């Protein structure tokens, strides 16, 4: 029997894709994003059972968490922080992430991450010790998502 081996071309490139941010009905393509990661963390409780030697777990809820890194020159996130300070309107936005590596037989995946709330906002930064570009990194939470289209199963 011959082992099924994944073709190297089918590994997804981490650099191929698009990110769109939607703030109050305005959509921005964020080519400045260096990294975007969103995960679902499950809230679990232990389940103890008679005649079972191992404890089990039951999922009783979930939380959306993530982190992003962008080049430090986009004004939108700081503008939302300023609006919160002036009006009390919570900074919140949606993101659509498209993974699309044309060399992979998996095709593309598009996911909407909704109701993103940044944990913090970088207002200003200088760094005389660095020879690198300025980057804004922030964790976030979200409370909804939808997978609009999924990768194809590679045969």
C-alpha positions as CSV (number, residue, x, y, z in Angstrom):
1,X,0.0,0.0,0.0
2,X,1.4,3.4,-1.0
3,X,1.3,6.2,1.6
4,X,-0.6,9.3,0.6
5,X,1.9,12.3,0.7
6,X,0.8,15.9,0.6
7,X,2.2,17.8,-2.3
8,X,4.5,20.7,-1.2
9,X,2.6,23.1,-3.5
10,X,-0.5,22.6,-1.4
11,X,0.9,24.1,1.8
12,X,-0.7,27.5,2.2
13,X,1.6,30.5,1.9
14,X,1.2,32.8,4.9
15,X,1.7,35.8,2.6
16,X,-1.1,35.2,0.2
17,X,-4.4,36.8,1.0
18,X,-6.4,39.9,1.8
19,X,-7.8,41.6,4.8
20,X,-10.7,44.0,4.8
21,X,-11.8,46.0,7.8
22,X,-15.4,47.4,8.1
23,X,-15.9,50.3,10.5
24,X,-19.4,51.8,10.6
25,X,-20.3,50.6,7.1
26,X,-17.0,51.8,5.6
27,X,-14.7,49.1,4.2
28,X,-11.0,49.5,4.0
29,X,-8.5,47.1,2.4
30,X,-5.7,46.7,5.0
31,X,-2.7,45.9,2.9
32,X,-0.7,47.2,5.9
33,X,-1.5,44.1,8.0
34,X,1.5,42.0,8.8
35,X,-0.3,39.4,10.9
36,X,-3.9,38.6,11.7
37,X,-4.9,35.7,13.9
38,X,-8.3,34.8,15.3
39,X,-9.1,31.8,17.4
40,X,-12.1,30.3,19.3
41,X,-11.2,29.4,22.9
42,X,-13.6,26.9,24.5
43,X,-14.8,27.2,28.1
44,X,-14.8,23.7,29.5
45,X,-15.9,22.2,32.8
46,X,-14.6,18.9,34.2
47,X,-17.0,16.0,34.1
48,X,-16.4,13.2,36.6
49,X,-18.1,9.9,35.9
50,X,-18.6,6.6,37.8
51,X,-16.5,3.7,36.4
52,X,-14.3,6.0,34.3
53,X,-10.7,6.4,35.3
54,X,-10.2,9.6,33.4
55,X,-12.0,12.8,33.8
56,X,-14.0,14.1,30.9
57,X,-14.7,17.6,29.7
58,X,-17.7,19.4,28.4
59,X,-17.7,22.6,26.5
60,X,-20.1,25.1,28.1
61,X,-19.2,28.3,26.1
62,X,-16.6,29.9,23.9
63,X,-14.7,33.1,23.5
64,X,-13.2,34.7,20.4
65,X,-9.7,36.0,20.8
66,X,-7.0,37.2,18.4
67,X,-4.1,39.4,17.7
68,X,-3.0,41.6,14.8
69,X,0.1,43.5,13.8
70,X,-0.1,46.4,11.3
71,X,2.4,49.0,10.1
72,X,2.0,52.1,12.3
73,X,0.5,54.6,9.9
74,X,-3.2,53.7,9.6
75,X,-5.4,56.2,11.5
76,X,-8.6,54.2,11.9
77,X,-7.9,52.3,15.2
78,X,-6.6,55.5,16.9
79,X,-9.6,57.4,15.6
80,X,-12.0,54.9,17.3
81,X,-10.1,55.3,20.6
82,X,-10.5,59.1,20.3
83,X,-14.2,58.7,19.5
84,X,-14.6,56.5,22.6
85,X,-13.0,59.1,24.8
86,X,-15.1,61.9,23.4
87,X,-18.5,60.2,23.0
88,X,-18.4,56.9,24.8
89,X,-18.9,54.9,21.6
90,X,-17.0,51.6,22.0
91,X,-14.3,50.9,19.4
92,X,-15.6,48.0,17.4
93,X,-15.1,46.7,13.8
94,X,-15.4,43.7,11.6
95,X,-12.8,42.0,9.5
96,X,-12.9,39.8,6.4
97,X,-9.9,37.6,5.9
98,X,-9.2,35.8,2.7
99,X,-6.5,33.1,2.5
100,X,-5.8,32.6,-1.2
101,X,-2.7,30.8,-2.4
102,X,-3.3,30.1,-6.1
103,X,-0.7,27.3,-6.1
104,X,-2.5,25.2,-3.6
105,X,-5.3,22.8,-4.6
106,X,-7.0,23.8,-1.4
107,X,-8.2,27.0,-3.1
108,X,-9.3,29.8,-0.8
109,X,-11.0,30.4,2.5
110,X,-12.9,33.5,3.5
111,X,-13.9,34.2,7.1
112,X,-15.8,37.2,8.6
113,X,-14.7,38.0,12.1
114,X,-17.4,40.2,13.7
115,X,-17.6,42.7,16.6
116,X,-13.9,43.0,17.1
117,X,-13.0,45.0,20.2
118,X,-9.3,45.9,20.6
119,X,-7.8,45.3,24.1
120,X,-5.6,48.4,23.7
121,X,-4.8,51.2,21.2
122,X,-1.3,52.5,20.5
123,X,-1.5,56.3,20.3
124,X,2.0,57.2,19.5
125,X,5.5,55.6,19.3
126,X,9.1,56.5,18.7
127,X,12.1,54.1,19.1
128,X,15.6,55.6,18.6
129,X,17.2,52.1,19.3
130,X,15.4,50.4,16.4
131,X,16.4,50.3,12.8
132,X,13.1,48.6,12.0
133,X,9.8,50.1,10.8
134,X,7.1,51.1,13.4
135,X,4.5,48.4,14.0
136,X,1.3,48.5,16.0
137,X,0.4,45.1,17.7
138,X,-2.7,44.6,19.7
139,X,-4.8,41.7,21.0
140,X,-8.5,41.7,20.6
141,X,-11.7,39.8,21.3
142,X,-14.7,39.1,19.1
143,X,-18.1,37.6,19.6
144,X,-19.1,36.2,16.2
145,X,-17.7,34.7,13.0
146,X,-18.9,33.1,9.8
147,X,-16.9,31.0,7.4
148,X,-18.1,32.3,4.0
149,X,-16.2,29.7,2.0
150,X,-13.9,26.9,3.1
151,X,-10.8,25.4,1.7
152,X,-11.4,22.4,-0.6
153,X,-10.4,18.9,0.6
154,X,-7.3,17.9,-1.3
155,X,-7.6,14.3,-2.7
